[in-house]
């Protein structure tokens, strides 16, 4: 799924290519990469939270034995 930074970046990149504005094209590429990094960070955060919850659930089960 694309986030708003990726969409804005694609628009800027396309506009830059269409107008020959290298600066705008580069800005768009950077925005797209920033959006991808945000997505990866969010996925990582969710994965870490899930693993921590599993550890706590396991500890709770072990404590009840």
Buried (B, 14 or more C-beta within 10 A) or exposed (E): EEBEBBEBBBBBBEBBEEEEBEEBBEBBBBBBEBBBEBBEEEEEEEEEEEEEEEEEEEEEEEEEE
